[in-house]
């Protein structure tokens, strides 16, 4: 046989194999055809929903890595759950105007997709629909969409531009979590709720507009948006979840109502919480240690000395002033307290060792707060009370955070020149923990106020009487 003929025959066979179409059913009237890396979905009506299991995966799952383009033709009304899961080489996607919904996990891990056009016919985007589409740089959501599902675009780390239409009423939990390249965000005035972790760790976000239609902001919704310098929370917001604005280490200005300020944890906002949870344990163990020291040396003869410690802590925990004697009226019992202290006494040495080991972290926490300033523009009649709840006495006093307050404008600042004594910046006039220092003007607000700076030792004394110690008798 002629060698040239054999070569041509072999090449024809190879090309035929590469171009050979694979075909599958994907619904009642839905067919999928894969030719040379392009998967075409044609027919009418809904696609089948898949669950990604061994027996429930899409029929083209074994070929998913070879798919570089997906064309959904007119007539298909839904893209099924997990239909194109892990299509990590997908670079081109066409969705027609007939599609009304995009299912859960539909394009999850489509890590090579750089652009996406969602047609005006789509009303809902399912959970994790484009989760980990890490190459996606821009996204326009059409004004037909009313809800964005949980983690729908989570970890879209290359996303720099995002348009949310005024048809959307809710942004799901973690919808854009980890969108680390997103620089600006305008939420339309149709949105009423922002879910938990919705924009968590959007670390490049410098501009954020929250409309006065929003009534709830979920836990950690904007936590870790470290580039954000200014924040306005509208009065329409009724609930703010725990840590919703945590770790906003670049924030210098916040405008907020007194009712919303009271819901916030400014300690979490000011830093990456390196002193939040850890210092809670520190304060708790310090209280235990002080009470046990009294109990070990004086027994319950020190009961009257214990009461002021517990009363002061109660005030810091609840914001309520209470006479030490009132603790008994609220249910505290001397015998029960003694039983608790007796039970805890074997752990006294452990508490003390913990306190000693925690000292470097306490020092580090103070360093982390150096040069931080936060201008709080509070609206309402109860700003001071709100601040007491948002930033407990412990954090302000133990870390030398100064409050400058005239009317409703509050400047929260740390003065590193005065972190070792009470007194003015030259060391004059120190009078201990209640001392009055030199008058200092901060750059962020033309306001003057007296300073009250604590040393580390004094901070520890304060910390020992407050924070998370729970008085079970109340």
C-alpha positions as CSV (number, residue, x, y, z in Angstrom):
1,X,0.0,0.0,0.0
2,X,1.2,3.5,-0.9
3,X,2.9,5.1,2.2
4,X,1.5,8.5,1.3
5,X,-2.0,7.0,1.2
6,X,-1.5,5.4,4.6
7,X,-0.4,8.7,6.1
8,X,-3.4,10.6,4.7
9,X,-5.7,7.9,6.0
10,X,-4.2,8.1,9.5
11,X,-4.5,11.9,9.6
12,X,-8.1,11.7,8.5
13,X,-8.9,9.2,11.2
14,X,-7.3,11.4,13.9
15,X,-9.2,14.5,12.7
16,X,-12.4,12.6,12.5
17,X,-11.9,11.4,16.1
18,X,-11.2,15.0,17.3
19,X,-14.3,16.4,15.5
20,X,-16.5,13.5,16.3
21,X,-19.6,14.8,18.2
22,X,-20.6,13.4,21.5
23,X,-24.3,13.7,22.3
24,X,-26.4,13.4,25.5
25,X,-29.9,14.0,26.7
26,X,-30.1,16.9,29.3
27,X,-33.8,17.1,29.8
28,X,-37.2,16.2,28.4
29,X,-36.5,18.2,25.2
30,X,-32.9,19.1,25.7
31,X,-29.8,17.8,23.9
32,X,-26.1,18.4,24.6
33,X,-23.6,18.1,21.8
34,X,-19.8,18.4,22.3
35,X,-17.7,19.1,19.2
36,X,-14.1,20.1,19.4
37,X,-14.3,21.7,22.9
38,X,-17.7,23.4,22.3
39,X,-20.7,22.1,24.2
40,X,-24.0,23.2,22.7
41,X,-27.2,22.9,24.7
42,X,-30.3,23.0,22.4
43,X,-34.0,22.2,22.7
44,X,-36.9,23.7,24.7
45,X,-37.7,24.0,28.4
46,X,-35.7,23.2,31.5
47,X,-32.4,21.4,31.8
48,X,-32.1,18.5,34.2
49,X,-30.8,19.3,37.7
50,X,-27.8,17.3,38.7
51,X,-26.3,16.7,42.1
52,X,-22.7,16.1,41.3
53,X,-22.6,12.6,42.8
54,X,-21.2,9.5,41.0
55,X,-24.5,8.6,39.7
56,X,-26.1,12.0,39.5
57,X,-23.5,14.0,37.6
58,X,-24.1,15.5,34.2
59,X,-23.5,13.0,31.4
60,X,-20.6,15.1,30.0
61,X,-18.8,15.2,33.4
62,X,-16.0,12.9,32.2
63,X,-15.3,15.4,29.4
64,X,-15.7,18.6,31.5
65,X,-12.0,19.4,31.3
66,X,-12.0,19.5,27.5
67,X,-14.9,22.0,27.3
68,X,-13.6,25.5,26.4
69,X,-16.9,27.0,25.2
70,X,-20.6,26.6,26.1
71,X,-23.4,27.8,23.9
72,X,-26.9,27.6,25.4
73,X,-29.3,28.0,22.5
74,X,-32.6,30.0,22.5
75,X,-35.5,27.9,23.9
76,X,-33.7,26.5,27.0
77,X,-35.4,28.1,30.1
78,X,-33.1,27.0,32.9
79,X,-29.5,25.9,33.5
80,X,-29.5,22.9,35.7
81,X,-27.9,22.5,39.1
82,X,-24.2,21.4,38.9
83,X,-24.6,21.2,35.1
84,X,-21.1,22.6,34.3
85,X,-19.4,22.1,37.7
86,X,-15.6,22.3,37.5
87,X,-15.5,23.4,33.9
88,X,-12.1,24.9,34.7
89,X,-11.0,25.4,31.1
90,X,-14.2,27.3,30.1
91,X,-13.3,30.6,28.5
92,X,-16.5,31.5,26.6
93,X,-20.2,31.3,27.7
94,X,-23.3,32.2,25.8
95,X,-26.7,32.3,27.7
96,X,-29.8,33.2,25.6
97,X,-32.7,35.4,26.6
98,X,-34.9,32.4,27.1
99,X,-33.1,31.3,30.3
100,X,-34.9,32.4,33.5
101,X,-32.8,30.7,36.2
102,X,-29.2,29.6,36.7
103,X,-29.0,26.7,39.1
104,X,-26.9,25.9,42.1
105,X,-23.2,25.2,41.4
106,X,-24.0,25.5,37.7
107,X,-20.6,27.1,36.8
108,X,-18.7,26.6,40.1
109,X,-15.0,26.4,39.7
110,X,-15.1,27.8,36.1
111,X,-11.7,29.3,36.9
112,X,-10.8,30.4,33.4
113,X,-13.9,32.4,32.6
114,X,-13.0,36.1,32.3
115,X,-16.3,37.7,31.3
116,X,-19.9,37.0,31.8
117,X,-23.1,38.4,30.3
118,X,-26.3,37.4,32.0
119,X,-29.4,38.1,29.9
120,X,-32.4,40.2,31.0
121,X,-34.5,37.1,31.2
122,X,-32.7,35.6,34.2
123,X,-34.6,36.2,37.5
124,X,-32.6,34.1,40.0
125,X,-28.9,33.1,40.3
126,X,-28.6,30.0,42.5
127,X,-26.2,29.3,45.4
128,X,-22.6,28.9,44.4
129,X,-23.6,29.4,40.7
130,X,-20.2,31.1,39.8
131,X,-18.4,30.3,43.0
132,X,-14.6,30.3,42.5
133,X,-14.8,31.9,39.0
134,X,-11.4,33.3,39.9
135,X,-10.6,34.9,36.5
136,X,-13.9,36.8,36.2
137,X,-13.0,40.5,35.9
138,X,-16.3,42.3,35.3
139,X,-19.9,41.4,35.9
140,X,-23.2,43.1,35.0
141,X,-26.2,41.6,36.6
142,X,-29.4,42.4,34.6
143,X,-32.4,44.2,36.1
144,X,-34.5,41.1,35.8
145,X,-32.7,39.5,38.7
146,X,-34.4,39.8,42.1
147,X,-32.1,37.7,44.3
148,X,-28.5,36.7,44.4
149,X,-28.0,33.3,46.0
150,X,-25.6,32.3,48.8
151,X,-22.0,32.5,47.6
152,X,-23.2,32.9,44.0
153,X,-19.9,34.8,43.1
154,X,-17.8,33.9,46.1
155,X,-14.1,34.0,45.6
156,X,-14.3,35.9,42.3
157,X,-10.9,37.2,43.2
158,X,-10.3,39.0,39.9
159,X,-13.6,40.9,39.9
160,X,-12.9,44.6,39.7
161,X,-16.2,45.9,38.5
162,X,-19.7,45.0,39.7
163,X,-23.1,46.4,38.8
164,X,-26.1,45.4,40.9
165,X,-29.4,46.4,39.3
166,X,-32.3,48.1,41.2
167,X,-34.4,44.9,40.8
168,X,-32.4,43.1,43.4
169,X,-34.0,43.0,46.9
170,X,-31.6,40.7,48.7
171,X,-27.9,39.9,48.5
172,X,-27.3,36.3,49.8
173,X,-24.9,35.1,52.4
174,X,-21.3,35.2,51.1
175,X,-22.6,36.3,47.7
176,X,-19.3,38.2,46.8
177,X,-17.2,37.0,49.7
178,X,-13.5,37.1,48.9
179,X,-13.9,39.5,46.0
180,X,-10.4,40.8,46.8
181,X,-10.0,43.0,43.7
182,X,-13.4,44.8,43.9
183,X,-12.7,48.5,44.4
184,X,-16.1,50.2,44.5
185,X,-19.6,49.1,45.3
186,X,-23.0,50.8,45.0
187,X,-25.9,48.9,46.4
188,X,-29.2,50.0,44.8
189,X,-32.1,51.3,46.8
190,X,-34.1,48.2,46.1
191,X,-32.0,46.1,48.4
192,X,-33.5,45.5,51.9
193,X,-31.1,42.9,53.3
194,X,-27.4,42.2,52.9
195,X,-26.5,38.7,54.0
196,X,-23.9,37.3,56.3
197,X,-20.3,37.4,54.8
198,X,-21.8,39.1,51.7
199,X,-18.7,41.1,50.9
200,X,-16.3,39.7,53.5
201,X,-12.6,40.2,52.8
202,X,-13.3,42.6,49.9
203,X,-9.9,44.0,50.8
204,X,-9.6,46.4,47.9
205,X,-12.9,48.1,48.4
206,X,-12.4,51.8,48.9
207,X,-15.9,53.1,48.2
208,X,-19.2,51.8,49.6
209,X,-22.7,53.2,49.3
210,X,-25.4,51.6,51.4
211,X,-28.9,52.9,50.5
212,X,-31.6,53.9,53.0
213,X,-33.7,50.9,51.9
214,X,-31.5,48.5,53.7
215,X,-32.9,47.3,57.0
216,X,-30.5,44.5,57.9
217,X,-26.8,43.8,57.5
218,X,-25.6,40.3,58.3
219,X,-22.7,39.1,60.5
220,X,-19.3,39.8,59.0
221,X,-21.0,41.3,55.9
222,X,-18.1,43.7,55.2
223,X,-15.5,42.3,57.6
224,X,-12.0,42.6,56.3
225,X,-12.7,45.4,53.9
226,X,-9.4,46.9,55.0
227,X,-9.1,49.6,52.3
228,X,-12.4,51.3,53.2
229,X,-11.7,54.7,54.8
230,X,-15.2,56.1,55.1
231,X,-18.5,54.5,56.0
232,X,-22.1,55.8,56.3
233,X,-24.7,53.5,57.8
234,X,-28.2,54.8,57.0
235,X,-30.9,55.2,59.7
236,X,-33.1,52.7,57.9
237,X,-30.8,49.8,59.2
238,X,-32.5,48.1,62.1
239,X,-30.2,45.2,62.7
240,X,-26.4,44.9,62.4
241,X,-24.9,41.4,62.7
242,X,-22.0,40.5,64.9
243,X,-18.7,41.7,63.3
244,X,-20.5,43.1,60.2
245,X,-17.8,45.8,60.0
246,X,-15.0,43.9,61.7
247,X,-11.3,44.5,60.9
248,X,-11.8,47.7,59.0
249,X,-8.3,48.7,59.8
250,X,-8.2,51.6,57.3
251,X,-11.5,53.3,58.5
252,X,-11.1,56.9,59.7
253,X,-14.6,58.2,59.5
254,X,-18.0,56.6,60.2
255,X,-21.5,58.2,60.2
256,X,-24.0,56.3,62.1
257,X,-27.2,56.7,64.3
258,X,-27.0,56.2,68.0
259,X,-29.2,53.1,67.8
260,X,-27.0,51.5,65.2
261,X,-23.8,52.5,66.9
262,X,-25.0,50.7,70.0
263,X,-25.2,47.5,67.9
264,X,-21.7,47.7,66.6
265,X,-18.5,46.3,68.1
266,X,-16.0,49.1,67.5
267,X,-13.2,47.0,69.1
268,X,-13.6,44.5,66.2
269,X,-13.8,47.3,63.7
270,X,-10.6,49.1,64.9
271,X,-8.3,46.1,64.4
272,X,-8.2,42.6,63.2
273,X,-9.6,41.5,66.6
274,X,-6.1,40.5,67.8
275,X,-7.2,41.9,71.1
276,X,-10.9,41.1,71.0
277,X,-11.6,37.5,71.7
278,X,-8.1,36.9,73.3
279,X,-8.5,39.9,75.6
280,X,-11.9,38.6,76.6
281,X,-10.3,35.5,78.1
282,X,-7.5,37.7,79.6
283,X,-10.1,39.9,81.4
284,X,-12.1,36.9,82.6
285,X,-9.0,35.1,84.0
286,X,-7.8,38.3,85.6
287,X,-11.1,38.5,87.5
288,X,-10.9,34.9,88.5
289,X,-7.3,35.5,89.7
290,X,-8.2,38.5,91.8
291,X,-11.2,36.9,93.4
292,X,-9.2,33.7,94.1
293,X,-6.3,35.7,95.6
294,X,-8.7,37.3,98.0
295,X,-10.4,34.0,98.8
296,X,-7.1,32.2,99.4
297,X,-5.7,34.8,101.7
298,X,-8.8,35.9,103.6
299,X,-11.5,33.4,102.8
300,X,-15.0,34.7,102.7
301,X,-13.9,37.4,105.2
302,X,-13.0,39.2,101.9
303,X,-16.6,39.0,100.7
304,X,-17.1,42.8,101.0
305,X,-13.9,43.3,99.0
306,X,-15.2,41.0,96.2
307,X,-18.5,42.9,95.8
308,X,-17.1,46.1,94.3
309,X,-15.1,44.0,91.7
310,X,-18.3,42.2,90.6
311,X,-20.4,45.4,90.7
312,X,-17.9,47.3,88.5
313,X,-17.7,44.4,86.1
314,X,-21.5,44.3,86.0
315,X,-21.6,48.0,85.0
316,X,-19.1,47.4,82.2
317,X,-21.0,44.3,81.0
318,X,-24.5,45.9,81.0
319,X,-23.9,49.6,81.1
320,X,-25.9,49.8,84.3
321,X,-24.6,51.3,87.5
322,X,-25.3,49.1,90.5
323,X,-24.6,49.3,94.2
324,X,-22.5,46.3,95.3
325,X,-25.1,45.4,97.8
326,X,-27.7,45.1,95.1
327,X,-26.0,42.1,93.8
328,X,-27.4,40.1,96.6
329,X,-30.9,41.4,95.9
330,X,-30.4,40.2,92.3
331,X,-29.7,36.7,93.5
332,X,-26.0,36.6,94.4
333,X,-25.5,34.3,97.4
334,X,-22.4,34.3,99.6
335,X,-22.5,30.6,100.1
336,X,-22.8,29.8,96.4
337,X,-20.0,32.2,95.6
338,X,-17.8,30.5,98.1
339,X,-18.6,27.1,96.6
340,X,-17.7,28.4,93.1
341,X,-14.4,29.9,94.3
342,X,-13.5,26.7,96.2
343,X,-14.1,24.7,93.0
344,X,-11.9,27.1,91.0
345,X,-9.1,27.4,93.6
346,X,-7.0,24.5,92.1
347,X,-6.9,26.4,88.8
348,X,-5.5,29.6,90.4
349,X,-1.9,28.9,89.3
350,X,-3.1,28.2,85.8
351,X,-4.9,31.5,85.6
352,X,-1.8,33.3,86.7
353,X,0.4,31.5,84.2
354,X,-2.0,32.4,81.5
355,X,-2.0,36.0,82.5
356,X,1.8,36.1,82.4
357,X,1.9,34.4,79.0
358,X,-0.7,36.8,77.6
359,X,1.3,39.9,78.5
360,X,3.2,40.1,75.2
361,X,-0.1,39.9,73.3
362,X,-1.5,42.7,75.4
363,X,1.6,44.8,74.5
364,X,1.2,43.9,70.8
365,X,-2.5,45.0,70.9
366,X,-1.5,48.4,72.1
367,X,1.0,48.7,69.3
368,X,-1.6,47.7,66.8
369,X,-3.7,50.6,67.9
370,X,-1.0,53.3,67.7
371,X,-1.9,56.2,65.4
372,X,-5.4,54.9,64.8
373,X,-8.0,57.6,64.7
374,X,-11.7,57.2,64.1
375,X,-14.1,60.1,63.6
376,X,-17.5,59.0,64.7
377,X,-20.3,61.2,63.4
378,X,-23.2,60.1,65.6
379,X,-26.8,61.1,65.0
380,X,-29.4,61.0,67.8
381,X,-29.7,61.9,71.4
382,X,-28.0,58.9,73.1
383,X,-24.6,58.8,71.4
384,X,-22.6,58.6,74.6
385,X,-24.7,55.6,75.9
386,X,-24.4,54.0,72.4
387,X,-20.6,54.4,72.5
388,X,-20.5,52.7,75.9
389,X,-22.1,49.7,74.3
390,X,-20.2,49.8,71.1
391,X,-16.8,50.3,72.7
392,X,-16.8,49.1,76.3
393,X,-14.8,50.9,79.0
394,X,-12.2,48.1,78.9
395,X,-11.0,48.9,75.4
396,X,-10.9,52.7,75.8
397,X,-9.2,52.7,79.1
398,X,-7.0,49.6,79.0
399,X,-5.5,50.6,75.6
400,X,-5.3,54.3,76.2
401,X,-8.0,55.2,73.7
402,X,-9.0,58.8,74.1
403,X,-12.5,60.2,73.5
404,X,-12.9,63.8,72.3
405,X,-16.6,64.5,72.4
406,X,-18.4,67.7,71.7
407,X,-22.1,67.2,70.9
408,X,-22.4,64.2,68.7
409,X,-19.0,64.4,67.1
410,X,-16.7,61.9,68.7
411,X,-13.0,61.4,67.9
412,X,-11.5,58.1,69.0
413,X,-7.8,58.2,69.0
414,X,-4.7,56.6,70.4
415,X,-1.9,58.8,71.6
416,X,1.4,56.9,71.6
417,X,3.3,59.7,73.3
418,X,1.3,59.2,76.4
419,X,1.1,55.4,76.7
420,X,3.2,55.0,79.8
421,X,1.8,57.5,82.3
422,X,-1.0,59.9,83.0
423,X,0.0,63.4,82.5
424,X,1.1,65.7,79.6
425,X,3.4,64.8,76.8
426,X,6.4,65.9,78.8
427,X,5.6,63.7,81.7
428,X,4.3,66.5,84.0
429,X,1.2,66.4,86.1
430,X,0.7,62.7,86.2
431,X,-1.8,61.8,88.8
432,X,-2.4,58.1,88.4
433,X,-5.4,56.5,86.8
434,X,-7.6,59.5,87.4
435,X,-5.1,62.1,86.4
436,X,-5.8,64.9,84.0
437,X,-3.2,65.5,81.3
438,X,-2.2,68.1,78.8
439,X,-4.9,69.4,76.4
440,X,-4.3,67.8,72.9
441,X,-5.9,68.6,69.6
442,X,-6.3,65.7,67.1
443,X,-5.9,66.4,63.4
444,X,-9.3,64.8,62.5
445,X,-11.5,67.2,64.5
446,X,-10.9,70.7,65.9
447,X,-11.9,69.5,69.4
448,X,-10.0,69.7,72.7
449,X,-10.5,67.4,75.7
450,X,-8.7,66.1,78.7
451,X,-6.7,62.9,78.3
452,X,-6.7,59.9,80.6
453,X,-3.9,57.4,79.7
454,X,-3.3,54.1,81.4
455,X,0.0,52.2,81.8
456,X,0.1,48.5,81.0
457,X,-0.1,47.7,84.8
458,X,-3.1,50.0,85.2
459,X,-4.7,48.6,82.1
460,X,-4.3,45.1,83.6
461,X,-6.1,46.3,86.8
462,X,-9.0,47.6,84.7
463,X,-9.1,44.5,82.5
464,X,-9.2,42.3,85.6
465,X,-12.5,43.7,86.6
466,X,-14.3,43.7,83.3
467,X,-15.0,42.0,80.0
468,X,-16.5,38.5,79.7
469,X,-16.8,37.3,83.3
470,X,-20.4,36.3,83.7
471,X,-22.1,36.8,87.0
472,X,-24.4,33.9,87.1
473,X,-26.2,35.2,90.1
474,X,-27.7,38.1,88.2
